């Protein structure tokens, strides 16, 4: 089981190894990734909700007058 002390020790080690500048840059990149992921999901929802126009076929019946049958 992880406790708060274990998590704090891991966070402290990460900050010591990478420095605060590197960690903040990494968190900023993660935030940008999450924002773009949410934006992509929203765009997919918009495209899915937009219904395409139904296709209609206009068929006209042409009548031919056959002169030989008169």
Backbone as a printed PyTorch tensor [residue, N CA C, xyz], in Angstrom:
tensor([[[  0.8300,  -1.1710,   0.0000],
         [  0.0000,   0.0000,   0.0000],
         [  0.8770,   1.2370,   0.0000]],

        [[  0.4610,   2.2130,  -0.7970],
         [  1.1790,   3.4820,  -0.8070],
         [  0.5680,   4.4190,   0.2280]],

        [[  1.4230,   5.0300,   0.9690],
         [  0.9410,   6.0180,   1.9330],
         [  1.4260,   7.4020,   1.4710]],

        [[  0.9660,   8.4330,   2.1550],
         [  1.3610,   9.7800,   1.8120],
         [  2.8610,   9.9970,   1.9580]],

        [[  3.4620,   9.3270,   2.9060],
         [  4.9120,   9.5120,   3.0910],
         [  5.6820,   8.9330,   1.9050]],

        [[  5.2230,   7.7910,   1.3920],
         [  5.8770,   7.2020,   0.2240],
         [  5.7520,   8.1220,  -0.9880]],

        [[  4.5730,   8.6760,  -1.1740],
         [  4.3480,   9.5680,  -2.3080],
         [  5.2060,  10.8190,  -2.1770]],

        [[  5.2930,  11.3860,  -0.9830],
         [  6.1120,  12.5780,  -0.7760],
         [  7.5930,  12.3010,  -1.0190]],

        [[  8.0740,  11.1350,  -0.6110],
         [  9.4740,  10.7680,  -0.8480],
         [  9.7360,  10.6580,  -2.3470]],

        [[  8.8250,  10.0520,  -3.0960],
         [  9.0000,   9.9030,  -4.5440],
         [  8.9850,  11.2680,  -5.2160]],

        [[  8.0740,  12.1350,  -4.8190],
         [  8.0140,  13.4830,  -5.3910],
         [  9.2940,  14.2480,  -5.0790]],

        [[  9.7950,  14.1420,  -3.8600],
         [ 11.0390,  14.8220,  -3.4920],
         [ 12.2090,  14.3110,  -4.3270]],

        [[ 12.2760,  13.0190,  -4.5490],
         [ 13.3490,  12.4520,  -5.3730],
         [ 13.2540,  12.9310,  -6.8220]],

        [[ 12.0520,  12.9920,  -7.3480],
         [ 11.8820,  13.4680,  -8.7230],
         [ 12.3250,  14.9170,  -8.8500]],

        [[ 11.9560,  15.7410,  -7.8740],
         [ 12.3570,  17.1540,  -7.9080],
         [ 13.8710,  17.2720,  -7.7790]],

        [[ 14.4830,  16.4700,  -6.9320],
         [ 15.9400,  16.5250,  -6.7790],
         [ 16.6600,  16.0570,  -8.0400]],

        [[ 16.1290,  15.0250,  -8.6890],
         [ 16.7930,  14.4960,  -9.8810],
         [ 16.6400,  15.4120, -11.0870]],

        [[ 15.4600,  15.9110, -11.3140],
         [ 15.1870,  16.6680, -12.5300],
         [ 15.1850,  18.1760, -12.3240]],

        [[ 15.0370,  18.6300, -11.1220],
         [ 14.9670,  20.0640, -10.8600],
         [ 13.5530,  20.5830, -11.0560]],

        [[ 13.2970,  21.7250, -10.4380],
         [ 11.9350,  22.2570, -10.4910],
         [ 11.5780,  22.7750, -11.8760]],

        [[ 12.5250,  23.3140, -12.6080],
         [ 12.2500,  23.8240, -13.9580],
         [ 11.8430,  22.7180, -14.9020]],

        [[ 12.5360,  21.6140, -14.8250],
         [ 12.2350,  20.4810, -15.7060],
         [ 10.8750,  19.8760, -15.3610]],

        [[ 10.5580,  19.7910, -14.0710],
         [  9.2820,  19.2200, -13.6500],
         [  8.1300,  20.1270, -14.0860]],

        [[  8.2860,  21.4490, -13.9250],
         [  7.2120,  22.3570, -14.3240],
         [  7.0140,  22.3360, -15.8360]],

        [[  8.0970,  22.2110, -16.6020],
         [  7.9850,  22.0890, -18.0560],
         [  7.2640,  20.8030, -18.4350]],

        [[  7.5990,  19.7460, -17.7470],
         [  6.9590,  18.4610, -18.0110],
         [  5.4690,  18.5120, -17.6890]],

        [[  5.1120,  19.1450, -16.5720],
         [  3.6960,  19.2730, -16.2090],
         [  2.9490,  20.1570, -17.2020]],

        [[  3.6090,  21.1880, -17.7070],
         [  2.9990,  22.0470, -18.7310],
         [  2.7300,  21.2700, -20.0090]],

        [[  3.6860,  20.4080, -20.3870],
         [  3.4920,  19.5720, -21.5710],
         [  2.3480,  18.5860, -21.3720]],

        [[  2.2450,  18.0370, -20.1770],
         [  1.1470,  17.1120, -19.8770],
         [ -0.1890,  17.8560, -19.9510]],

        [[ -0.2410,  19.0710, -19.4330],
         [ -1.4730,  19.8630, -19.4760],
         [ -1.8710,  20.1810, -20.9170]],

        [[ -0.8960,  20.5260, -21.7600],
         [ -1.1860,  20.7870, -23.1770],
         [ -1.7210,  19.5300, -23.8650]],

        [[ -1.1510,  18.3980, -23.5190],
         [ -1.6210,  17.1450, -24.0990],
         [ -3.0520,  16.8260, -23.6990]],

        [[ -3.3680,  17.0760, -22.4400],
         [ -4.7320,  16.8260, -21.9670],
         [ -5.7120,  17.7710, -22.6490]],

        [[ -5.3360,  19.0450, -22.8030],
         [ -6.2060,  20.0190, -23.4640],
         [ -6.4490,  19.6240, -24.9210]],

        [[ -5.3980,  19.2230, -25.6170],
         [ -5.5850,  18.8460, -27.0230],
         [ -6.3940,  17.5640, -27.1470]],

        [[ -6.2600,  16.6610, -26.1880],
         [ -7.0520,  15.4330, -26.1890],
         [ -8.5300,  15.7630, -26.0080]],

        [[ -8.8370,  16.6490, -25.0560],
         [-10.2280,  17.0510, -24.8290],
         [-10.7890,  17.7790, -26.0440]],

        [[ -9.9690,  18.6150, -26.6740],
         [-10.4100,  19.3260, -27.8700],
         [-10.7000,  18.3450, -28.9910]],

        [[ -9.8720,  17.3380, -29.1400],
         [-10.1020,  16.3190, -30.1560],
         [-11.3800,  15.5430, -29.8980]],

        [[-11.6480,  15.2370, -28.6410],
         [-12.8930,  14.5490, -28.3130],
         [-14.0990,  15.4150, -28.6220]],

        [[-13.9960,  16.7090, -28.3190],
         [-15.1050,  17.6250, -28.5930],
         [-15.3430,  17.7490, -30.0930]],

        [[-14.2810,  17.7820, -30.8860],
         [-14.4290,  17.8650, -32.3440],
         [-15.0560,  16.5930, -32.8910]],

        [[-14.6800,  15.4410, -32.3480],
         [-15.2800,  14.1870, -32.7850],
         [-16.7640,  14.1500, -32.4590]],

        [[-17.1350,  14.6630, -31.2860],
         [-18.5470,  14.7100, -30.9070],
         [-19.3290,  15.6270, -31.8360]],

        [[-18.7200,  16.7700, -32.2110],
         [-19.3880,  17.7040, -33.1110],
         [-19.6020,  17.0730, -34.4870]],

        [[-18.6030,  16.3560, -34.9770],
         [-18.7330,  15.7160, -36.2800],
         [-19.7540,  14.5910, -36.2360]],

        [[-19.8120,  13.8740, -35.1330],
         [-20.7560,  12.7720, -35.0210],
         [-22.1850,  13.2780, -34.8880]],

        [[-22.3630,  14.4180, -34.2230],
         [-23.7140,  14.9410, -34.0220],
         [-24.2460,  15.6350, -35.2680]],

        [[-23.3490,  16.1020, -36.1300],
         [-23.7910,  16.7490, -37.3610],
         [-24.2520,  15.6550, -38.3220]],

        [[-25.5460,  15.6730, -38.5980],
         [-26.1070,  14.6430, -39.4680],
         [-25.9550,  15.0660, -40.9170]],

        [[-25.5140,  14.1690, -41.7550],
         [-25.4250,  14.5180, -43.1680],
         [-26.8290,  14.6170, -43.7630]],

        [[-26.9390,  15.4340, -44.7950],
         [-28.2290,  15.5890, -45.4380],
         [-28.6130,  14.2850, -46.1220]],

        [[-29.8800,  13.9030, -46.0120],
         [-30.2860,  12.6570, -46.6670],
         [-30.2290,  12.8160, -48.1810]],

        [[-29.8060,  11.7840, -48.8230],
         [-29.7050,  11.8090, -50.2720],
         [-31.0630,  11.4540, -50.8550]],

        [[-31.4810,  12.2240, -51.8020],
         [-32.7420,  11.9390, -52.4690],
         [-32.4780,  11.6770, -53.9360]],

        [[-33.2500,  10.8000, -54.4610],
         [-33.1430,  10.4630, -55.8750],
         [-34.4080,  10.9530, -56.5490]],

        [[-34.2500,  11.8480, -57.4790],
         [-35.3850,  12.3630, -58.2230],
         [-35.4910,  11.5810, -59.5270]],

        [[-36.4100,  10.6880, -59.5520],
         [-36.6000,   9.8750, -60.7490],
         [-37.8180,  10.4100, -61.4950]],

        [[-37.6400,  10.6570, -62.7440],
         [-38.7610,  11.0940, -63.5570],
         [-39.0900,   9.9940, -64.5410]],

        [[-40.3510,   9.7230, -64.6350],
         [-40.7980,   8.6980, -65.5790],
         [-41.0490,   9.3660, -66.9180]],

        [[-40.3460,   8.8960, -67.8850],
         [-40.5320,   9.4480, -69.2210],
         [-41.4800,   8.5370, -69.9940]],

        [[-42.4290,   9.1540, -70.5960],
         [-43.3680,   8.3710, -71.4230],
         [-42.9780,   8.5520, -72.8580]],

        [[-42.9640,   7.4830, -73.5300],
         [-42.6250,   7.5360, -74.9520],
         [-43.8760,   7.2720, -75.7590]],

        [[-44.1010,   8.0580, -76.7190],
         [-45.2260,   7.8540, -77.6270],
         [-44.7150,   7.0460, -78.8310]],

        [[-45.2490,   5.8750, -78.9260],
         [-44.8350,   4.9970, -80.0090],
         [-45.7460,   5.2580, -81.2000]],

        [[-45.2140,   5.8080, -82.2480],
         [-46.0150,   6.1810, -83.4200],
         [-46.4670,   4.9760, -84.2140]],

        [[-45.8470,   3.8710, -84.0730],
         [-46.2190,   2.6910, -84.8640],
         [-47.4580,   2.0250, -84.3120]],

        [[-47.7810,   2.2040, -83.0510],
         [-48.9270,   1.5200, -82.4930],
         [-50.2370,   2.2920, -82.7280]],

        [[-50.2430,   3.5130, -83.2670],
         [-51.4720,   4.2740, -83.4980],
         [-52.1890,   3.8490, -84.7330]]])
